[in-house]
Amino acid sequence: MGASESSPRTIERQEIKLSNTPFQRVQRISRRKNGKLLQGILFESSIAYGNECRNAIQYLKRFRHPDILKVLAQKDLPDGSILVEDAEPLCSKSFTEFGLSQIQSGLCSIGNALLFLHESAGISHNNLCTATIFVRSNGSFALAGFEYAIELSKEPQPRQRLQTDAFLGVQKETNGSLRDAYLFGQLIQEISKEFELPENLMELSDGLCQADAAERFSIKDALAHPAMQNDLATILDKLVNFSVLQIKEKEEFIQSLPNRLDALDATSAGSLLSKPLLSRPVMFFEESHKTLYPRFFKPKTSASNGILPSEIYIKYALPEILYIWRVRDIAVRLPLLKYLPLYIEIVSRNHLEKTILPEIHAGVEDQNLELVASSYEGLATCVRVLGPATVTGTSQKKLFKDSTPIQRADYSNGYLEPKIIAYKEQEVESNFHSPQAPSSSAVFSGSEEEPNDEWNEDWGEDEKKSNEESIQSSEIQTIPQIPALDTNRNRLQHQSTKQLDIVDVKEIQVKSAEEDFFADMAPEIKTEGTLIDRLLKEQEERSKLNNDAPVEKKKSSILFSLSEDTNTENDHSAAWDDDLNLDPPQEIDEKESIAS
């Protein structure tokens, strides 16, 4: 026997005070099994009311209806005991805790349970009161207390000591369904003592409490009454019986469901509808994934159009989602993986690591290709929340470099025509410490030209003003200004239309914006002068040796020819650009610059 089976079970017991019950003890028991908390209500029979207790246990085991208290496993229970699902007796709660829609939905549930007993089971309850109605954790009502239930064909016994006082008014009637209808009306009046009910519901109560059985409403008539036509109850009823609806009815119901859920109270909708909305029949229906689930799985925030607010979603919907994550069914797992990005942000890290992540890893190892692909997508979603080390189990290191280009200019007009971006002079001066930063209008022009007069003619004064304000108020990131350049170039003669200057690239001398720290380290090489100087110097030395008169420093024809050839290099009248009719180069002031 395994260690888990041999270890003692820790069971916690809590006494529940329940009035007018034939059972000796009613306890809430809690125990953990495989890490899961199991809770239920344990009813222990008494010797004094043995027949009533056996009758109640017999009917509870017999009936399987969503509005009747569910019986749990009976293994290892003593004789005369029964374990049912966890719930609170309605008599122990205040009706002010409920909303109107929840009360109406609860009354519909009790009415459906009574209708099932009358038409399907053929019995009457005979003890309908707040002590025999239980409230589940999701807020729904469930019927119990079958101690005095009998078949419809049998006559009831006189009121017993533990039976509701309201039974005195109908104990002599032979119609069992009308007796239950009378008790149903008395239940509504009891609720109205603590909770203000609408007038149509009080009118229904009066119709059910008629002294004359012939004029009294039946349970079927009560369920069809406008006071019981609560949209929450209608939705819940259709979700519970979704599998028996026609295909067209299912499509129309699912398509209208998101808007109908928006109109309901969020707490009531979350507590009562979360579980049936995630049931297999609804999840396996294709239309649910088109209109319902993309909104239901998304918590409602200011930025999303979900159905349930985050706090309601976490309290009611998320536990159901985490529960069905343990169901290893492909048809169930694929939707959970598909909508995981919608709700992963509100799932706690503990649930992600211990519930969802192990199930995703199990899906990766499956043979179904679609499940494997979806599971890998789920892992990618978890990486953004848990980190790669937790998801993959491996250490991360940098193996790739990032070569993403940084956009530095606006080329929205095309790559060949970038927009001229306006500069703010204060920003340029602060960035480059230049007291006289060039204007941005000269970004693509080498000269500081005045604006064309045609600009003033084509645009009105208001338009010019608005254009200037838009440029000044723009928040476009400024492009760093290129330092000024010293250039020697020829300019085009100014025609009637201003043209861009053509610059001789060969003659551009770039003036470095940085200080030259090696300027004083240049070597000083002494030269003996030019060839002419050396020839003159040799001629003077010969004359001194021959005691001749000093020779005049004049150039020979050869020397003149050399000097003329040399000077032609600086004679711009004989340059290669004579045909261009260019002006002689002028010195460019340091204020001018060319930016690209």
Summary of the structure (lengths in Angstrom):
residues: 596
radius of gyration: 47.9
end to end distance: 84.3
largest distance: 171.1
contacts: 1541
relative contact order: 0.05
helix: 48%
strand: 8%
